Amino acid sequence: MNLNRLECFLMLAKTLSFTETAQLLSLTQPSVSRQIQLLEEELKTKLFIRDRHSVKLSPEGKSLRVRIAPLVEQMARVVSESREESEAIRGPIHFGCLPEIGQNFFSSLVIDFQKLHPSVDIHLHYVLEHQAVALLKEGELDFGVVSTPMVSESLRTYKLIEERSIAVTRTKNKDKLSNLSQAKFVAYSKWDGLLIEYLNTYHKGVSIAQLGRLSTANSHRSMLQFLQATDSFAILPYFTVQAPIEKKELRIASDKELRKTMYLLQLETPVSSKKHLEFRKFMIDRCRAIQFS
């Protein structure tokens, strides 16, 4: 049954005027008459008694009004709410994170979110952690990913996932990561944060300068190329090396690993939009599912 015809019927039953009903529903008077005629034909009953001077409900019309008024009101509310929700999940979302974990992990998640909500435009920004915080506060980002929880009145922090960083080398390298003074390393830079943290955690007193040999490449992709071509070692996030390990191009060189928690940051606002609520929930739920899968 056509909802528009029922709404037209209820309005006419209330006003008892075709002219007023047409004005209230932004229709023409002939259009109102046609809607009522089609409804009466569908129900095979007369809903109104009309003469040249007045319009009255028939007994059948009165009965129909009592029965359908609550239902039509509820249906109209559901349609309106659904339309509002659909319209709300649209527009841009700006998401910032480190390049390596962004390319190897988060990019696939934001693509999956966009598939669920095609009216949302995702803008992925590769930035350093301090840049993500600054851009959030300036309103240039909606969300950012950092490895340190923020204590700030203007930012909210949500735990996302625990990132593992491991020692790797190419599979055919038979050397062991034991004699650091002889081992060859490839690092992100001479101040590679992961390598420094690994040495400080598991080889106290050993600095990067004391390693046997050190090459640098300022991207994880270039570091992978070094690893696959030489008998070098590197400390890299598991997300970066997972694929080459599964292909047996690389192997894990030590059971010692680093772990750090990644956090989602969002600027504190009085009311979060529907798209922001959905994006935050999606990211947290997906990361939790991956973490425990």
Sequence and secondary structure as in RCSB ss.txt:
>XXXX:A:sequence
MNLNRLECFLMLAKTLSFTETAQLLSLTQPSVSRQIQLLEEELKTKLFIRDRHSVKLSPEGKSLRVRIAPLVEQM
ARVVSESREESEAIRGPIHFGCLPEIGQNFFSSLVIDFQKLHPSVDIHLHYVLEHQAVALLKEGELDFGVVSTPM
VSESLRTYKLIEERSIAVTRTKNKDKLSNLSQAKFVAYSKWDGLLIEYLNTYHKGVSIAQLGRLSTANSHRSMLQ
FLQATDSFAILPYFTVQAPIEKKELRIASDKELRKTMYLLQLETPVSSKKHLEFRKFMIDRCRAIQFS
>XXXX:A:secstr
  HHHHHHHHHHHHH  HHHHHHHTT  HHHHHHHHHHHHHHHTS  EEE SS EEE HHHHHHHHHHHHHHHHH
HHHHHHHHHHHHHS EEEEEEE HHHIIIIIHHHHHHHHHH TTEEEEEEE  HHHHHHHHHTTS SEEEESS  
  TTEEEEEEEEEEEEEEEETT    TT TTT EEEESSTT HHHHHHHHHHSTT  GGGSSEEEE SSHHHHHH
HHHHSS EEEEEHHHHHHHHHTTSEEEEEEEEEEEEEEEEEE  SS  HHHHHHHHHHHHHHHHHHT 
